[in-house]
Amino acid sequence: MAWAPDYVDEGALADFVRTESDNPYVGTYGTAAARAVDDTCNRQFGQLDEAATFTYDSSAAAQLPNGRWLIQIDDVQDLTGVTISLDGITLTEGVDGYEWWERNAVAKGKPYTAITLASRPAGELAVLAKFGWSAVPAPVPAAVWLQVNRWHVRRESPYGTAGSPGEGSEVRLSARLDPDARAILAGGQLIRARMPQ
């Protein structure tokens, strides 16, 4: 799996929308729908092929009610070979060093989205990790299927309207992600303001 993949195979998408596998629009729809899913969820669901170092400005850390300081990072689910340093000093995992947040995220099939520190940090936080998700959650490709189907239907419908006004099944197609796709993705949304970098 790569970082920010399309989530659904182009051939399978063509079959899903009942069109030819060489339809030039299907691949574009698939990629655009995958990025719309990422934008809606404020994250992507792929994983780096190998570990990389991402850096964060720790001065934007927020203090939690328990006194620890939280620094938001990109999603990390695979903890193999992770190294975390603050201004070049390697930190150890544990109460006196860093702790993953939310505490039971990986056990629940979700990635960690932050780390906490015992004392107020200052300087650059560097995280060496294989960022991303170990597996794409099932709602993500389902949302892509629905969004691609909507765009494919829209090509055949006048003025961006799907359904039949006479039969009461008219649906106005807006610029936002399909409402059913948004409902499917509700549990995967990450609501946070991005830290200044």
Secondary structure as GFF3:
##gff-version 3
##sequence-region A 1 197
A	DSSP	alpha_helix	10	16	.	.	.	ID=ss1
A	DSSP	alpha_helix	24	41	.	.	.	ID=ss2
A	DSSP	beta_strand	52	57	.	.	.	ID=ss3
A	DSSP	three_ten_helix	58	60	.	.	.	ID=ss4
A	DSSP	beta_strand	62	63	.	.	.	ID=ss5
A	DSSP	beta_strand	69	76	.	.	.	ID=ss6
A	DSSP	beta_strand	78	86	.	.	.	ID=ss7
A	DSSP	beta_strand	89	90	.	.	.	ID=ss8
A	DSSP	beta_strand	98	101	.	.	.	ID=ss9
A	DSSP	three_ten_helix	106	108	.	.	.	ID=ss10
A	DSSP	beta_strand	112	117	.	.	.	ID=ss11
A	DSSP	beta_strand	124	130	.	.	.	ID=ss12
A	DSSP	alpha_helix	139	156	.	.	.	ID=ss13
A	DSSP	three_ten_helix	158	160	.	.	.	ID=ss14
A	DSSP	beta_strand	161	162	.	.	.	ID=ss15
A	DSSP	three_ten_helix	165	167	.	.	.	ID=ss16
A	DSSP	beta_strand	171	172	.	.	.	ID=ss17
A	DSSP	alpha_helix	179	185	.	.	.	ID=ss18
A	DSSP	three_ten_helix	186	188	.	.	.	ID=ss19
###
